[in-house]
Amino acid sequence: MKNFTGEFERAGAALTVIHKGKVVTDVWGGLADCAKNIQWIKNTFAGLFCCTKSLAAICVAMKVDRGECDYSDKVTKFWPEFGQHNKGEITIEMILTHRVSIPFHN
């Protein structure tokens, strides 16, 4: 329960694992809303927040393992337009290790 006491955490969670198209586990529990004492149910929506960073890193690691790219490759090798506005020297490693400051633009 200690992991769920932070400002952005909930007092509940869910985990579904699918392997080769079959559900291996599908568990959930706790509270979706502590203030209203609402239980976490199978279809409770949850924000992913930073979870996609790990997934992106895993996908890139698989590409590196297959020899399809290297961490030292510039992002522009795969996405030429990314190099606009002085971003041409940014590497995959720099993106994955959060050593790049890219401002938000509408």
N, C-alpha and C positions, 0 to 999 in steps of 0.2 A: 504494500500500500504506500510505502515511502516514495516510490517513483511517481505517484499520482498527486502529490501534494503541491506541486509547483503551479505557478500562475497560469500556464498554458495547458496544463494537463487535466484530465478528467479522472474521476475515481472509478473508471471502468475501462475496458478494452476488449478488442476482438482480434482473432487471428484465424485466417483460413489459409491452408496450404493445399495447393493443387499440384500433383505430380503426374505427368504423362496423361493429362486430361481427367484425372480422377481426384476427387476431394479426399485428402488424407486426413485432415483434421479441420474442424470448423467449430471453434469455441468462442464464447463471449461471456462477460459477466461484469458485475459491479453496477455503478450508477452512471447514467448518461447526464443527469442533472442533479447535483447534490442539493441545491437550494429547494428544488421541487420534489426531491426524493423519487425521481423517475428512473426506473431500472433500465439497464442496457439490455436491448433485445437483439435478435438476429439481424434486423434491418435498420438498426441505429446508424445514422450517418456520422462519420467522423472525418475531420480534416486530416490531410496527410502531412501538412507542414513541411518539414525537412526530410521526410522519408524518401522523396524522389532523388535526393542527392546520392544516397547510397545505391539506389537502383541504377542511376546513370553511371556511377563509378564501376559497378559490377559489369554493366554492358560494355564499357570501354575496356575493362580488364579482359573480357572475353575476346574482344577484337584484337587486343595486343597479343594475347595468347595464341590466337590463330594467325598472327603475322600480318594482319590487315592494316595495322597502324602501330605507331609507337608513341609513348608519352611525350617525346620530344618533338613530335610533328606539330607544325603550326596549324591552328584551327582553319586557316584559309586554304590549306591543302584539300579540305573536304567541303568547306563552305566559303568560297572566295569573297562573297559580299561581306562577310564578317570583318574583313580587313579595313573597311571604311572607318574614317575618323581616328586614324592612328592606332588601330588595333591589329595591324598586320603581323606583329612579332609575337603575339600571344600564342602559347603552346597549350596542348591538351593538359599537360601536367599543371600548368599555371591555373587553368580553369578548375581542375579537380581538387587542387590544394588551396583554393580560394585566395590566390595571390594576385588577383586582378580586381580592379575597382571599375565596374561598368555602371554608370549612372542609369537610372530608369528614365525612359522617354515614352511619351504617349504616341 
